[in-house]
Amino acid sequence: YAVGGCILFGLSDWLDGHIARNYEGQSTVLGTYLDPLADKFMVNTLAVSLWYTALLPGAVVGIWLARDVGLVVTSFVFVANRSKGGESVMNPSTTPLKVQPSTISKVNTVLQFLTISSGMAQPLLGLEPSIVLGLCWITGGTTILSGLGYVGGKSMIESGNESQK
């Protein structure tokens, strides 16, 4: 059931993004923050659980966690610096910026869900540990690349809200 739940979560995440991008009025500034935050929470909760049960290596889980904590903290600081007194950080109707994920970040999220699903399925399906380990290190590499792609606020674009600074 856990593997099915992980796949279902990944598919519902894709569907949510597809609807937000392709249907008028279905995308919000708040959604540009909450969707990636939900992804980060789900991926890292599952990854830590799989590390704890020795199905994923700690180094890769550490890379995933470090990048995601870094992205959340730097996004908060970046928006606070662009907002009047930091007020807009928690108010999506006035925040001057929204999150625009990069292509490598989207690929990374898909690979993370694939890696986690493979890690969960490994004991059930008798997958070779080298398959999961290979996925781990590929995903570790895309995690580093996507993190570097966000340095300096590159994931933040103008939201269209009035500037608060």
Secondary structure, 3 states (H helix, E strand, C coil): CHHHHHHHHHHHHHHHHHHHHHCCCCCCHHHHHHHHHHHHHHHHHHHHHHHHCCCCCHHHHHHHHHHHHHHHHHHHHHHHHHCHHHHHHHCCCCCCEEECCCHHHHHHHHHHHHHHHHHHHHHHHCCCHHHHHHHHHHHHHHHHHHHHHCCCCCCEEECCCCCCC
